[in-house]
Each structure stands twice: as structure tokens, then as C-alpha cells.
């Protein structure tokens, strides 16, 4: 699951770069979040989308609440683009906030859509992840960005079919500036293990990824409840 949902993909081959305790960051993150993947797929508006039960309004509300999250992740990564551990992830060609904003404009804009408490909490948590060596930002990018490059590739066709969304409302999933998505995804994964020995405490990143998944689940449930209220 990814894109609107936020699930990461299946395990790639592990690289040789490791953190000081001998565990690669990619493997650490997969292990820390494995139990969350199915739960995230079955949560709230995400389950509605996957089962064809969502509405355009529900999808738009989800995007509206994800927008500040992506803005916080991408702004943070860009601010720390000269930090060696974060440099592989500061890739504007993979940033999605501008595309989410464009899709929302097609869907009616943000003015009539609420920023839910769950969305505000999620964005605030991302901003707090910049403290210290800012390594915890990697956890939030892992859950969102790597997920978008994986399961998120299934969403354009699904949303076009079930919600009758035009291509202009699906630019979130259109990486027009990335000529080779598989190569970009592989480079992103490799960056995880390149970052591992540069982080003060890679275990903090794994714990933050669990929190990121929990926040995704809470947001998905909050959007669902807002639509059925």
C-alpha cells in the first residue's frame, strides 16, 4: 500500500552498508514496521479506497490532510540536503507536495476541506523529527516516499476506475521528471544503508517509522469517520 495509504514495499536485496551495531537500516526498518503494513491497508479511508467504497470527497479530504505532512517531510529534507545521512533523500524529482496541491485544486481546493486533528498531529510530528541529527525524518520519508514508489503505483488506475478521476486529478502518481522509476527506487533504498553508519542512533529511526505508521492509521480512520459522520 502506498500513495494515499502509506505502505512500503516488499524487501529488496540487502546492501552491505550497516549501522554501528551491524544491522542495515533498510532491514531494521522492514523489521520494525512489518506488523503495521496489513493494519495500515485495513484502516479507514484506505480500506474504503481499496474496496471501491470511497467517494471523491473522502479522497480529497485525505489528500488535504496529507498535504502538510508531505510539505513538512520535503521541506525538512531540503533544509538538511547537505547533511550526509539525509542527502540521498533530498530529491525534488520525487517530492509530491506540489502534485498533491495540484490534484486538490482540480478536486475543489483546500478551503472547503478540514485539516483534521489527526492530520495536524501527523505534520507536527514530522516537524519535530528534525531535532537532533534530523535522522528521524528518514523514517517519515520511508513510510511515505518509498511507499509511493511501490504500492502507490496501483492507485492511478484504481482511482480512475472507482472514482472516475481524470488524469489532471492524479498527478500525485505522475513522476514526469523521473525517467526511470525502478532505478530511482533502488537508489532510494540504497540510501537507507548508506545513511546507517552516519546516524547517531539508527534504532531511533526504526522507532520513528513505527510512529509514522501509527499516525497514518490514525489519519485514515479519522478521514473515514469524518465522511460517515
Secondary structure, 3 states (H helix, E strand, C coil): CCCCCCCCCCCCCCCCCCCCCCCCHHHHHHHHHHHHHHHHHCCHHHHHHHCCCCCHHHHHHHHHHHHHHHHHHHHHHHHCCCCHHHHCCCCHHHCCHHHHHHHHHHCCCCCCCCCCHHHHHHHHHHHHCCCCCCCHHHHHHHHHHHHHCCHHHHHHHHHHHHCCCCHHHCHHHCCCCCCCHHHHHHHHHHHHHHHHCCCCCHHHHHHHHHHHHHHHHHHHHHHHHHHHC
